[in-house]
């Protein structure tokens, strides 16, 4: 055995574990990467200096600034204005509405990060679907795909493009211009949107929302505030004995006893004279209880309860946002009933409706919560920014007077970078300072806008890529790939790089794949004596083109539960689209960037 090869075998094994852990999802991707870097440090395959050196890469800083600039456009109402304009188009046919939605999303995601675009347009898409007699499941996957295609048209459209450019620059390549990839990106976007409108939308399911799946036949629910009189026979009975624990269709949500508030009453809670009860029920349940003699409402029978007030309750669906403070915390810690007067009925995740043991359930990004309460409560619940209401387009106090500043800042970054006045990272930092200093965005909102998990993954994967280079793993992979080149040629190798990147992106983080495969693609090109730029572009496009699974790209994860989709729904439309994009990229990339320039 060659002992010199042990470090390379160790790094390769660790890399395989990283991919396995990504796919298994027992740990979040940022934790997986952190563990891998810790192992490399402990085994001396990486030094502390190696890990700290990744901070010199400009890509993560640029990505963080673009998150903030995207948030500034959102906070000043620019994206909301387009969403409202789009909502007015709901009177047309489902296909025309879908086309308008996709074009709007595609244009927006060309200039700003695509995840907030999907977050803002998702409730718009749900509303539009209802207006044209369609289902949200016909709109949300196309919405996600449109933002992916739009993000591939400029260098700032998606973090993947910025990251690939940063890794390529570290390996000696000249930086990409702002619009260098616009033409091939536009061609792929046109073909992708055309496929979805002509064929793809027919492959999408016609599925009801979570609220209709869980409560299809029940009448309108409401909450009632009732008083326990001093002569009521249920005094000193427990909630369970009084049949108010939900089994009869009526449930105590809250009890007010003097100055004391019992926000989470349990079955063993004793009822006392003078208690004010907040009950949840619908009219059908109350009528059954009245007929059974368990509750009476007429004066002749000295009613057990006296109605104080009744208020309408609506069902609403809200999706957990990307940086929500509710994420990764058990429901019992959130105390939503006490804080907002809301009642959580169920949670939808990955084609599963969870209704039992919600207290121990931990929310994740993309989960859909079915909640009920008054319209005011629901609006307050959703407007805190941690959740996005799927039933209504949320209203916020936008800083519309600052909108021209936010728009000018983003346009300045794009135009000045296009004319190479200054590197994009410098322009992005200046623009970030401008939107913060001018009040387009609060500092707290700016920190919240940054997806720190993505940055952690990026920095960690950059460190892992250093280890791969140190032990010779990159050269070994390149040599193995190159063994195919005498038989198949450089065009095949370009096509193979795209296909490999696309395949891996469907299973693990697209940013992780981009970091790992960019130097490999450049190595293959150099071994062939070809220009590495088209190979890097292939990685750039393929690392974003995640259509076949809901886990490869954040926007897909976001709409997964919101549309009530199943895993196979993405495969049914995404696999053909992936193959079309693969064939398109193989044809057009060499036409724009010749493999062997003269």
C-alpha positions as CSV (number, residue, x, y, z in Angstrom):
1,X,0.0,0.0,0.0
2,X,1.2,3.5,-0.9
3,X,1.2,5.4,2.4
4,X,1.6,8.7,0.5
5,X,-1.8,8.3,-0.9
6,X,-3.5,8.1,2.5
7,X,-4.2,11.9,2.8
8,X,-5.9,11.9,-0.6
9,X,-8.0,8.8,0.3
10,X,-8.9,10.5,3.6
11,X,-10.1,13.7,1.9
12,X,-12.0,11.7,-0.8
13,X,-13.7,9.7,1.9
14,X,-14.6,12.8,3.8
15,X,-16.0,14.4,0.7
16,X,-18.2,11.3,0.1
17,X,-19.5,11.6,3.6
18,X,-20.3,15.3,3.0
19,X,-22.4,14.4,-0.1
20,X,-24.0,11.6,1.9
21,X,-24.8,13.9,4.8
22,X,-26.2,16.5,2.5
23,X,-28.6,14.0,0.9
24,X,-29.6,12.4,4.2
25,X,-30.4,15.8,5.8
26,X,-29.8,14.6,9.4
27,X,-27.7,17.7,9.9
28,X,-28.2,21.0,8.1
29,X,-25.7,21.6,5.3
30,X,-23.8,24.3,7.2
31,X,-23.2,22.0,10.2
32,X,-22.1,19.2,7.8
33,X,-19.5,21.5,6.2
34,X,-18.4,22.7,9.7
35,X,-17.8,19.1,10.8
36,X,-15.8,18.4,7.7
37,X,-13.5,21.4,8.1
38,X,-13.0,20.5,11.8
39,X,-11.9,17.0,10.8
40,X,-9.5,18.4,8.3
41,X,-8.0,20.7,10.9
42,X,-7.8,17.9,13.5
43,X,-6.0,15.6,11.0
44,X,-3.6,18.4,10.0
45,X,-4.7,18.2,6.4
46,X,-5.6,21.8,6.7
47,X,-3.9,24.4,8.8
48,X,-5.6,27.3,10.6
49,X,-4.0,29.6,8.0
50,X,-5.5,27.6,5.2
51,X,-9.0,28.0,6.6
52,X,-8.5,31.7,7.3
53,X,-7.2,32.2,3.8
54,X,-10.7,31.6,2.3
55,X,-11.8,34.9,3.8
56,X,-9.7,36.6,1.1
57,X,-12.1,35.3,-1.6
58,X,-14.3,38.2,-2.7
59,X,-17.3,36.1,-3.7
60,X,-18.9,35.6,-0.3
61,X,-18.6,39.3,0.6
62,X,-20.2,40.2,-2.8
63,X,-23.0,37.7,-2.2
64,X,-23.7,39.1,1.3
65,X,-23.9,42.6,-0.2
66,X,-26.3,41.4,-2.9
67,X,-28.6,39.9,-0.3
68,X,-28.8,43.4,1.3
69,X,-29.4,45.2,-1.9
70,X,-32.2,42.7,-2.8
71,X,-33.7,43.3,0.7
72,X,-33.5,47.1,0.0
73,X,-35.5,46.7,-3.2
74,X,-38.1,44.6,-1.3
75,X,-38.3,47.0,1.7
76,X,-38.8,50.0,-0.5
77,X,-41.8,48.4,-2.2
78,X,-40.2,47.9,-5.7
79,X,-40.9,44.2,-5.8
80,X,-44.3,44.6,-4.2
81,X,-45.4,47.2,-6.8
82,X,-44.6,44.7,-9.6
83,X,-46.5,42.0,-7.7
84,X,-49.6,44.2,-7.4
85,X,-49.4,45.1,-11.0
86,X,-49.3,41.4,-11.8
87,X,-52.3,40.6,-9.5
88,X,-54.4,42.9,-11.7
89,X,-53.9,40.6,-14.6
90,X,-55.8,37.8,-13.0
91,X,-58.8,38.1,-15.2
92,X,-57.3,36.4,-18.1
93,X,-56.8,32.7,-19.0
94,X,-54.7,30.5,-16.8
95,X,-52.0,30.2,-19.5
96,X,-51.7,33.9,-20.0
97,X,-51.6,34.5,-16.3
98,X,-48.9,31.9,-15.9
99,X,-46.9,33.5,-18.7
100,X,-47.2,37.0,-17.0
101,X,-46.1,35.5,-13.7
102,X,-43.1,33.8,-15.2
103,X,-41.9,36.8,-17.2
104,X,-42.2,39.0,-14.1
105,X,-40.3,36.6,-12.0
106,X,-37.7,36.1,-14.7
107,X,-37.0,39.8,-15.1
108,X,-36.9,40.5,-11.3
109,X,-34.5,37.6,-10.6
110,X,-32.1,38.9,-13.3
111,X,-31.3,41.9,-11.1
112,X,-31.9,40.6,-7.5
113,X,-31.5,37.4,-5.5
114,X,-34.3,35.0,-6.6
115,X,-35.3,33.7,-3.1
116,X,-37.0,36.9,-2.0
117,X,-38.6,37.2,-5.4
118,X,-40.3,33.8,-4.9
119,X,-41.2,34.7,-1.3
120,X,-43.0,37.8,-2.4
121,X,-44.7,36.4,-5.6
122,X,-45.9,33.1,-4.0
123,X,-49.0,34.7,-2.4
124,X,-49.6,36.6,-5.6
125,X,-49.5,33.4,-7.5
126,X,-51.9,31.7,-5.1
127,X,-54.3,34.7,-5.5
128,X,-54.0,34.7,-9.3
129,X,-54.6,30.9,-9.5
130,X,-57.9,31.4,-7.6
131,X,-58.9,34.3,-9.8
132,X,-58.5,32.3,-13.0
133,X,-60.0,29.1,-11.7
134,X,-56.7,27.3,-11.5
135,X,-54.7,25.8,-8.6
136,X,-51.6,27.1,-6.9
137,X,-49.9,23.8,-7.8
138,X,-50.1,24.9,-11.5
139,X,-48.3,28.1,-10.7
140,X,-45.6,27.7,-8.1
141,X,-43.1,25.3,-9.7
142,X,-43.1,27.5,-12.9
143,X,-42.5,30.5,-10.6
144,X,-39.5,28.9,-9.0
145,X,-38.1,27.7,-12.4
146,X,-38.5,31.2,-13.9
147,X,-36.4,32.7,-11.1
148,X,-33.7,30.1,-11.6
149,X,-33.6,30.8,-15.4
150,X,-33.6,34.6,-14.8
151,X,-30.8,34.4,-12.2
152,X,-28.6,32.7,-14.8
153,X,-28.7,35.8,-17.1
154,X,-26.4,38.1,-15.2
155,X,-23.5,37.8,-12.7
156,X,-25.5,39.1,-9.8
157,X,-28.7,37.2,-10.5
158,X,-27.7,34.3,-8.3
159,X,-25.1,33.7,-5.7
160,X,-23.8,30.7,-7.7
161,X,-22.6,32.9,-10.6
162,X,-20.7,35.2,-8.2
163,X,-19.2,32.2,-6.5
164,X,-18.1,30.4,-9.6
165,X,-16.5,33.7,-10.9
166,X,-14.7,34.1,-7.5
167,X,-13.3,30.6,-7.5
168,X,-12.2,30.9,-11.2
169,X,-10.4,34.1,-10.4
170,X,-8.6,32.5,-7.5
171,X,-7.4,29.9,-10.1
172,X,-6.0,32.6,-12.4
173,X,-8.9,33.3,-14.8
174,X,-9.9,36.8,-15.9
175,X,-13.2,37.9,-14.2
176,X,-16.5,37.7,-16.0
177,X,-18.2,40.9,-17.0
178,X,-21.7,41.7,-15.7
179,X,-23.5,40.7,-18.9
180,X,-21.0,38.2,-20.4
181,X,-23.4,35.4,-19.8
182,X,-26.6,37.3,-20.7
183,X,-27.0,36.0,-24.3
184,X,-26.7,32.3,-23.5
185,X,-28.7,32.8,-20.4
186,X,-31.4,34.5,-22.4
187,X,-31.5,31.7,-25.0
188,X,-31.8,29.1,-22.3
189,X,-34.5,31.1,-20.5
190,X,-36.6,31.5,-23.6
191,X,-36.4,27.8,-24.3
192,X,-37.1,26.9,-20.7
193,X,-40.1,29.2,-20.4
194,X,-41.4,28.0,-23.8
195,X,-41.2,24.3,-22.7
196,X,-43.1,25.1,-19.5
197,X,-45.9,27.0,-21.2
198,X,-46.3,24.5,-24.1
199,X,-45.7,21.2,-22.4
200,X,-44.6,21.5,-18.8
201,X,-47.7,23.0,-17.2
202,X,-49.7,20.0,-18.4
203,X,-47.4,17.7,-16.3
204,X,-48.1,19.6,-13.1
205,X,-50.7,18.3,-10.6
206,X,-54.0,19.9,-10.1
207,X,-53.9,19.7,-6.3
208,X,-55.8,21.5,-3.5
209,X,-54.2,23.7,-0.9
210,X,-53.4,22.4,2.6
211,X,-56.5,24.1,4.2
212,X,-58.8,22.4,1.7
213,X,-57.0,19.0,2.0
214,X,-57.5,19.0,5.8
215,X,-60.9,20.6,6.2
216,X,-62.8,20.0,2.9
217,X,-66.3,19.7,4.2
218,X,-66.4,21.7,7.4
219,X,-68.5,24.8,7.8
220,X,-66.9,28.2,8.6
221,X,-65.2,28.0,12.0
222,X,-65.4,30.7,14.7
223,X,-64.2,31.5,18.2
224,X,-66.5,32.4,21.0
225,X,-65.9,34.0,24.3
226,X,-68.2,32.5,27.0
227,X,-68.7,33.0,30.7
228,X,-69.1,30.2,33.3
229,X,-72.1,31.3,35.5
230,X,-72.0,30.7,39.3
231,X,-74.8,28.1,39.0
232,X,-73.2,26.1,36.1
233,X,-73.0,22.3,36.6
234,X,-69.6,22.2,35.0
235,X,-68.0,24.1,37.9
236,X,-65.2,22.0,39.4
237,X,-65.2,19.7,36.4
238,X,-62.1,19.3,34.3
239,X,-62.0,20.4,30.7
240,X,-62.0,16.7,29.7
241,X,-65.1,15.9,31.9
242,X,-66.9,18.9,30.4
243,X,-66.2,17.5,27.0
244,X,-64.4,20.7,25.9
245,X,-61.1,19.0,25.0
246,X,-61.7,18.9,21.3
247,X,-63.2,15.4,21.1
248,X,-66.7,16.8,20.7
249,X,-65.6,19.4,18.1
250,X,-65.4,22.2,20.6
251,X,-62.1,23.1,22.3
252,X,-60.9,25.6,25.0
253,X,-58.1,27.7,23.7
254,X,-57.6,30.1,26.6
255,X,-59.1,30.8,30.0
256,X,-59.2,34.2,31.8
257,X,-59.7,33.8,35.6
258,X,-59.7,37.1,37.3
259,X,-56.3,38.7,36.5
260,X,-54.8,35.4,35.6
261,X,-54.6,34.1,32.0
262,X,-54.2,30.4,31.2
263,X,-52.9,30.5,27.7
264,X,-52.5,26.7,27.3
265,X,-55.2,25.0,29.3
266,X,-54.9,21.2,29.5
267,X,-57.4,18.4,29.9
268,X,-57.0,18.3,33.6
269,X,-57.6,22.1,34.1
270,X,-60.5,22.6,36.5
271,X,-63.3,25.1,35.5
272,X,-64.3,27.7,38.0
273,X,-67.3,30.1,38.4
274,X,-66.6,33.3,36.6
275,X,-64.1,31.8,34.1
276,X,-64.1,33.4,30.7
277,X,-63.4,30.8,28.1
278,X,-62.1,31.3,24.6
279,X,-63.6,28.4,22.6
280,X,-63.0,27.2,19.1
281,X,-65.8,25.5,17.2
282,X,-68.0,25.8,14.2
283,X,-71.8,26.2,14.1
284,X,-72.4,22.5,13.3
285,X,-70.4,21.4,16.4
286,X,-72.3,23.8,18.7
287,X,-75.7,22.6,17.3
288,X,-74.8,19.0,18.0
289,X,-73.8,19.8,21.6
290,X,-77.0,21.7,22.1
291,X,-79.1,18.7,20.9
292,X,-77.1,16.3,23.1
293,X,-77.9,18.5,26.2
294,X,-74.3,19.1,27.0
295,X,-74.7,22.8,26.4
296,X,-77.8,24.8,26.4
297,X,-78.4,28.4,25.2
298,X,-82.0,29.1,26.0
299,X,-82.9,31.1,29.1
300,X,-85.6,28.5,30.3
301,X,-82.9,25.9,31.0
302,X,-80.5,28.2,32.9
303,X,-77.8,27.9,30.3
304,X,-74.4,26.5,31.3
305,X,-72.7,29.3,29.4
306,X,-73.6,32.9,28.5
307,X,-72.2,34.2,25.3
308,X,-70.2,37.4,25.7
309,X,-68.9,37.9,22.2
310,X,-68.3,36.0,19.0
311,X,-65.8,36.7,16.3
312,X,-65.2,35.2,12.9
313,X,-62.2,33.0,12.4
314,X,-60.5,32.4,9.1
315,X,-58.1,29.6,8.1
316,X,-54.8,30.8,6.6
317,X,-51.7,29.1,5.3
318,X,-48.3,30.7,6.1
319,X,-44.9,29.5,5.0
320,X,-41.8,29.6,7.1
321,X,-39.3,32.1,5.6
322,X,-35.6,31.6,4.8
323,X,-34.2,33.3,7.9
324,X,-37.2,32.9,10.2
325,X,-36.6,32.9,13.9
326,X,-39.2,30.1,14.2
327,X,-37.0,27.7,12.3
328,X,-35.4,24.8,14.2
329,X,-37.3,25.4,17.4
330,X,-40.1,23.2,18.9
331,X,-43.6,24.6,18.6
332,X,-44.1,24.7,22.3
333,X,-41.3,27.2,22.7
334,X,-42.9,29.6,20.2
335,X,-46.1,29.9,22.3
336,X,-48.0,31.3,19.4
337,X,-51.5,31.0,21.0
338,X,-50.4,33.2,23.9
339,X,-48.5,35.7,21.8
340,X,-50.8,36.1,18.8
341,X,-54.1,34.4,19.8
342,X,-53.5,31.9,16.9
343,X,-54.3,28.2,16.8
344,X,-52.0,26.0,14.7
345,X,-54.1,23.1,13.2
346,X,-51.5,21.4,11.1
347,X,-48.1,21.6,9.4
348,X,-47.3,20.5,5.9
349,X,-43.8,19.3,5.0
350,X,-42.7,17.2,2.0
351,X,-46.1,15.8,1.1
352,X,-47.0,15.0,4.7
353,X,-49.6,16.7,6.8
354,X,-48.6,16.7,10.5
355,X,-51.5,17.2,12.9
356,X,-50.3,15.2,16.0
357,X,-47.7,16.0,18.6
358,X,-47.2,19.5,17.3
359,X,-45.6,20.7,20.5
360,X,-42.4,18.7,19.8
361,X,-42.4,19.5,16.1
362,X,-39.5,21.7,14.9
363,X,-40.2,24.0,12.0
364,X,-38.0,24.3,8.9
365,X,-37.6,26.6,6.0
366,X,-40.4,25.9,3.6
367,X,-42.9,24.4,6.1
368,X,-46.5,25.5,5.6
369,X,-48.5,26.1,8.8
370,X,-52.3,25.9,8.7
371,X,-53.4,28.4,11.3
372,X,-56.7,30.0,12.3
373,X,-57.7,33.2,14.0
374,X,-59.2,36.5,13.2
375,X,-58.0,38.3,10.1
376,X,-56.3,40.9,12.3
377,X,-54.4,38.2,14.2
378,X,-53.3,36.5,11.1
379,X,-52.0,39.7,9.6
380,X,-50.1,40.5,12.7
381,X,-48.7,37.0,12.8
382,X,-47.5,37.1,9.2
383,X,-46.3,40.7,9.1
384,X,-43.5,40.1,11.6
385,X,-41.4,38.9,8.6
386,X,-40.8,35.3,9.9
387,X,-43.7,33.9,7.9
388,X,-45.2,34.6,4.5
389,X,-49.0,34.4,4.2
390,X,-50.1,32.3,1.2
391,X,-53.7,33.4,1.3
392,X,-53.3,37.2,1.0
393,X,-50.7,39.5,-0.4
394,X,-49.2,41.0,2.7
395,X,-49.3,44.7,3.4
396,X,-46.3,46.4,4.9
397,X,-45.3,50.0,5.6
398,X,-42.9,50.2,2.7
399,X,-40.5,53.0,2.4
400,X,-41.6,53.9,-1.1
401,X,-40.0,57.4,-1.0
402,X,-36.6,55.6,-0.8
403,X,-37.3,53.4,-3.8
404,X,-35.4,55.6,-6.3
405,X,-32.3,55.3,-4.2
406,X,-32.5,51.5,-4.0
407,X,-33.1,51.2,-7.7
408,X,-30.3,53.6,-8.6
409,X,-27.9,51.7,-6.3
410,X,-28.6,48.3,-8.0
411,X,-28.5,49.8,-11.5
412,X,-25.2,51.5,-10.6
413,X,-23.6,48.2,-9.6
414,X,-24.7,46.6,-12.8
415,X,-23.7,49.4,-15.2
416,X,-20.4,50.4,-13.6
417,X,-19.4,46.7,-13.3
418,X,-20.4,46.2,-17.0
419,X,-18.1,49.1,-18.0
420,X,-15.4,47.8,-15.6
421,X,-15.2,51.0,-13.7
422,X,-14.5,49.0,-10.5
423,X,-14.7,45.3,-9.6
424,X,-18.2,44.2,-8.6
425,X,-17.2,43.5,-5.0
426,X,-16.2,47.1,-4.5
427,X,-19.3,48.4,-6.2
428,X,-21.5,46.1,-4.1
429,X,-20.0,47.3,-0.9
430,X,-20.5,51.0,-1.8
431,X,-24.1,50.4,-2.9
432,X,-24.8,48.6,0.4
433,X,-23.4,51.5,2.4
434,X,-25.6,53.9,0.3
435,X,-28.9,52.0,0.9
436,X,-28.2,51.7,4.7
437,X,-27.1,55.3,5.1
438,X,-30.1,56.6,3.2
439,X,-32.6,54.6,5.3
440,X,-33.8,52.2,2.5
441,X,-33.1,49.4,5.0
442,X,-32.5,49.3,8.7
443,X,-29.3,47.7,10.0
444,X,-31.2,45.0,11.7
445,X,-33.1,44.1,8.5
446,X,-29.8,44.1,6.6
447,X,-28.3,41.5,8.9
448,X,-31.4,39.5,8.7
449,X,-31.4,39.6,4.9
450,X,-28.0,37.8,4.7
451,X,-28.3,34.1,4.5
452,X,-25.6,33.2,6.9
453,X,-26.0,29.5,6.3
454,X,-25.2,29.9,2.6
455,X,-22.1,32.0,3.5
456,X,-21.0,29.3,6.0
457,X,-21.4,26.6,3.4
458,X,-19.4,28.7,0.9
459,X,-16.5,29.4,3.3
460,X,-16.4,25.7,4.4
461,X,-16.4,24.3,0.9
462,X,-13.7,26.7,-0.1
463,X,-11.6,25.3,2.7
464,X,-12.4,21.7,1.6
465,X,-11.3,22.6,-1.9
466,X,-8.0,23.8,-0.6
467,X,-7.5,20.4,1.1
468,X,-8.4,18.7,-2.2
469,X,-5.7,20.6,-4.0
470,X,-3.1,20.1,-1.2
471,X,-3.5,16.3,-1.3
472,X,-3.7,16.1,-5.1
473,X,-7.3,15.0,-5.3
474,X,-8.3,17.6,-7.9
475,X,-5.4,16.4,-10.2
476,X,-6.4,12.8,-9.7
477,X,-10.1,13.5,-10.6
478,X,-9.0,15.5,-13.6
479,X,-6.7,12.6,-14.7
480,X,-9.6,10.1,-14.4
481,X,-11.9,12.4,-16.4
482,X,-9.2,13.0,-19.0
483,X,-8.9,9.2,-19.7
484,X,-12.2,9.5,-21.6
485,X,-11.1,12.5,-23.7
486,X,-9.1,10.6,-26.4
487,X,-12.2,8.7,-27.3
488,X,-14.8,11.4,-27.0
489,X,-13.2,14.8,-27.6
490,X,-13.4,18.3,-25.9
491,X,-17.1,18.9,-26.8
492,X,-18.1,15.8,-25.1
493,X,-16.0,16.8,-22.0
494,X,-17.8,20.1,-21.9
495,X,-21.1,18.3,-22.1
496,X,-20.0,15.8,-19.4
497,X,-19.0,18.6,-17.0
498,X,-22.4,20.2,-17.4
499,X,-24.2,17.0,-16.9
500,X,-22.1,16.0,-13.8
501,X,-22.7,19.4,-12.2
502,X,-26.4,19.3,-12.9
503,X,-26.7,15.8,-11.5
504,X,-24.9,16.7,-8.3
505,X,-26.8,19.9,-7.9
506,X,-30.1,18.0,-7.7
507,X,-28.9,16.2,-4.5
508,X,-26.7,18.6,-2.6
509,X,-26.1,22.4,-2.2
510,X,-25.6,24.1,-5.6
511,X,-23.0,26.4,-4.0
512,X,-21.0,23.4,-2.7
513,X,-21.1,21.8,-6.1
514,X,-20.0,25.0,-7.8
515,X,-16.9,25.4,-5.5
516,X,-15.8,21.8,-6.0
517,X,-16.3,21.4,-9.7
518,X,-15.0,24.8,-11.0
519,X,-11.3,24.0,-10.4
520,X,-11.9,20.5,-11.8
521,X,-13.5,21.9,-15.0
522,X,-10.6,24.3,-15.4
523,X,-8.1,21.5,-14.9
524,X,-9.8,19.4,-17.6
525,X,-9.8,22.3,-20.0
526,X,-6.1,23.0,-19.4
527,X,-5.3,19.3,-20.0
528,X,-7.1,19.4,-23.3
529,X,-5.3,22.6,-24.2
530,X,-8.7,24.3,-24.5
531,X,-10.0,27.7,-23.2
532,X,-11.2,27.1,-19.6
533,X,-13.9,29.8,-19.8
534,X,-16.6,27.8,-21.6
535,X,-16.0,24.9,-19.1
536,X,-16.5,27.4,-16.2
537,X,-19.6,28.7,-17.8
538,X,-21.0,25.2,-18.1
539,X,-20.5,24.8,-14.3
540,X,-22.1,28.2,-13.7
541,X,-25.3,27.3,-15.6
542,X,-25.5,23.7,-14.5
543,X,-25.0,24.6,-10.8
544,X,-28.1,26.8,-11.0
545,X,-30.2,24.6,-13.3
546,X,-31.8,22.5,-10.5
547,X,-35.3,21.5,-11.7
548,X,-35.7,17.8,-11.0
549,X,-35.8,17.8,-7.2
550,X,-37.1,20.2,-4.5
551,X,-33.9,20.0,-2.4
552,X,-31.3,21.2,-4.9
553,X,-32.2,24.9,-4.9
554,X,-33.8,27.1,-2.3
555,X,-36.7,28.4,-4.4
556,X,-37.7,24.8,-5.1
557,X,-37.7,24.0,-1.4
558,X,-39.8,27.1,-0.7
559,X,-42.6,26.2,-3.1
560,X,-42.4,22.4,-2.3
561,X,-44.9,22.5,0.6
562,X,-46.6,25.7,-0.4
563,X,-48.0,24.0,-3.6
564,X,-48.8,20.7,-1.9
565,X,-46.3,19.0,-4.2
566,X,-44.8,15.6,-4.1
567,X,-41.2,14.8,-4.8
568,X,-42.2,13.1,-8.1
569,X,-43.9,16.3,-9.3
570,X,-40.6,18.0,-9.6
571,X,-39.1,14.9,-11.4
572,X,-41.9,14.7,-13.9
573,X,-41.4,18.2,-15.2
574,X,-37.8,18.8,-14.1
575,X,-36.0,15.9,-15.7
576,X,-37.2,16.8,-19.2
577,X,-36.3,20.4,-18.6
578,X,-32.8,19.4,-17.3
579,X,-32.2,17.4,-20.4
580,X,-33.3,20.3,-22.6
581,X,-31.1,22.7,-20.8
582,X,-28.2,20.3,-21.0
583,X,-28.6,19.9,-24.8
584,X,-29.0,23.7,-25.2
585,X,-25.9,24.5,-23.2
586,X,-23.8,22.0,-25.1
587,X,-24.8,23.7,-28.4
588,X,-24.6,27.4,-27.5
589,X,-21.7,27.7,-25.1
590,X,-19.0,26.7,-27.7
591,X,-20.6,29.1,-30.2
592,X,-20.2,32.0,-27.9
593,X,-16.9,30.9,-26.3
594,X,-15.0,28.7,-28.8
595,X,-13.2,25.8,-27.1
596,X,-10.0,26.6,-29.0
597,X,-10.0,30.3,-29.8
598,X,-7.9,31.4,-32.7
